[in-house]
Amino acid sequence: MKTWKRNAVIATVLLFICAGVYLNWAVNQKNAPVDLTETLNAEQVMDETQMVIAEADPEGMALSAQSASSADYFAQVRLSRQQSRDSAVELLEQTIAYDEGTEIGDSAAATLNAIVSTALSEAQIESLVIAKGYSDCVTYITDDLVQVAVSAPTEGLTDADVALISDVVTSQTDYAVSQIRIIEVKS
C-alpha cells in the first residue's frame, strides 16, 4: 500500500512538471518575437509585430489597454509567476520529504535548486534593468529563452535600450543574444 501511494505522488508530481513544461513550450511557440541577432536596428526591433500590453503578456493572458495600466500589468504578471512557482516548489518539497535519499528525491532536489536559481537570476535582471532607468520590468527564464518585458518610455525603446537590456541579461546568465527576447510594454 505504501509503494502505491509513493508511486501516485511521484506520478502526480511528474504530471504537473510535464504539464508546466508543455504549457511553457506552447506559449513560447505562439509568441515568436523578433530574433535580436539578425535585427538590431530600430525598424526591425520596433516593428508592428512586437508585443504590446493591448495584445498579450508573455504568458499569453490577454489584457486590454483600457482595463490595465502598465503597473497593474507588471503586478499581475509577477503574482501569476509567483503563484505557479510556489505550487511547483510545494510539490517538489513534498516529493523530497517523502523520497529523501532516493534517486527521485535527489532529482526533485535538483529541480528545486534550478527553480531557485532561475528565480534569483530573474530578480537580478529585473533589479538591474530598473536600476538602468526603466520604470518596471519582468523577466522569464526558460531552458532556451530569456524574455524581458520592459515598461517602455513614451518614445519607445531605442537600439541603445535594446542593447543595454541585452547586455544586462548576458552578464547575469549564460544565454546568448540570440536567446533573448525584449518585449516592449506600452502603457
Solvent accessible surface area in square Angstrom, and as a share of the most:
residue,aa,sasa,rsa
1,M,174,0.77
2,K,156,0.66
3,T,79,0.46
4,W,168,0.59
5,K,110,0.47
6,R,78,0.29
7,N,74,0.38
8,A,40,0.31
9,V,55,0.31
10,I,20,0.10
11,A,58,0.45
12,T,58,0.34
13,V,7,0.04
14,L,96,0.48
15,L,122,0.61
16,F,112,0.47
17,I,59,0.30
18,C,81,0.48
19,A,44,0.34
20,G,38,0.37
21,V,93,0.54
22,Y,130,0.49
23,L,109,0.54
24,N,62,0.32
25,W,140,0.49
26,A,25,0.19
27,V,32,0.18
28,N,28,0.15
29,Q,104,0.46
30,K,159,0.67
31,N,23,0.12
32,A,87,0.67
33,P,37,0.23
34,V,37,0.21
35,D,44,0.23
36,L,4,0.02
37,T,73,0.42
38,E,137,0.62
39,T,20,0.11
40,L,91,0.45
41,N,63,0.33
42,A,44,0.34
43,E,132,0.59
44,Q,80,0.35
45,V,8,0.04
46,M,52,0.23
47,D,52,0.27
48,E,165,0.74
49,T,102,0.59
50,Q,22,0.10
51,M,22,0.10
52,V,27,0.16
53,I,6,0.03
54,A,55,0.42
55,E,101,0.46
56,A,23,0.18
57,D,0,0.00
58,P,5,0.03
59,E,57,0.26
60,G,37,0.36
61,M,67,0.30
62,A,84,0.65
63,L,23,0.12
64,S,47,0.31
65,A,49,0.38
66,Q,168,0.75
67,S,88,0.57
68,A,15,0.11
69,S,59,0.38
70,S,15,0.10
71,A,70,0.54
72,D,80,0.41
73,Y,2,0.01
74,F,1,0.00
75,A,60,0.46
76,Q,76,0.34
77,V,1,0.00
78,R,71,0.26
79,L,105,0.52
80,S,28,0.18
81,R,29,0.11
82,Q,88,0.39
83,Q,106,0.47
84,S,72,0.46
85,R,43,0.16
86,D,74,0.38
87,S,63,0.41
88,A,35,0.27
89,V,33,0.19
90,E,99,0.44
91,L,41,0.20
92,L,4,0.02
93,E,92,0.41
94,Q,91,0.40
95,T,3,0.02
96,I,39,0.20
97,A,78,0.60
98,Y,88,0.34
99,D,3,0.02
100,E,137,0.62
101,G,68,0.65
102,T,60,0.35
103,E,150,0.67
104,I,58,0.29
105,G,2,0.02
106,D,87,0.45
107,S,66,0.43
108,A,7,0.05
109,A,34,0.26
110,A,62,0.48
111,T,46,0.27
112,L,31,0.15
113,N,101,0.52
114,A,56,0.43
115,I,33,0.17
116,V,89,0.51
117,S,65,0.42
118,T,37,0.21
119,A,30,0.23
120,L,105,0.52
121,S,22,0.14
122,E,3,0.01
123,A,49,0.38
124,Q,75,0.33
125,I,0,0.00
126,E,15,0.07
127,S,69,0.45
128,L,66,0.33
129,V,1,0.00
130,I,71,0.36
131,A,82,0.64
132,K,104,0.44
133,G,67,0.64
134,Y,18,0.07
135,S,90,0.58
136,D,27,0.14
137,C,0,0.00
138,V,0,0.00
139,T,0,0.00
140,Y,25,0.09
141,I,26,0.13
142,T,24,0.14
143,D,141,0.73
144,D,93,0.48
145,L,19,0.10
146,V,0,0.00
147,Q,7,0.03
148,V,0,0.00
149,A,0,0.00
150,V,0,0.00
151,S,13,0.09
152,A,18,0.14
153,P,46,0.29
154,T,148,0.86
155,E,137,0.62
156,G,11,0.11
157,L,5,0.02
158,T,65,0.38
159,D,59,0.30
160,A,73,0.57
161,D,27,0.14
162,V,2,0.01
163,A,54,0.42
164,L,62,0.31
165,I,1,0.01
166,S,8,0.05
167,D,90,0.46
168,V,7,0.04
169,V,0,0.00
170,T,44,0.26
171,S,76,0.49
172,Q,61,0.27
173,T,21,0.12
174,D,152,0.79
175,Y,38,0.14
176,A,55,0.43
177,V,54,0.31
178,S,46,0.29
179,Q,57,0.25
180,I,0,0.00
181,R,37,0.13
182,I,13,0.07
183,I,6,0.03
184,E,5,0.02
185,V,3,0.02
186,K,98,0.42
187,S,113,0.73
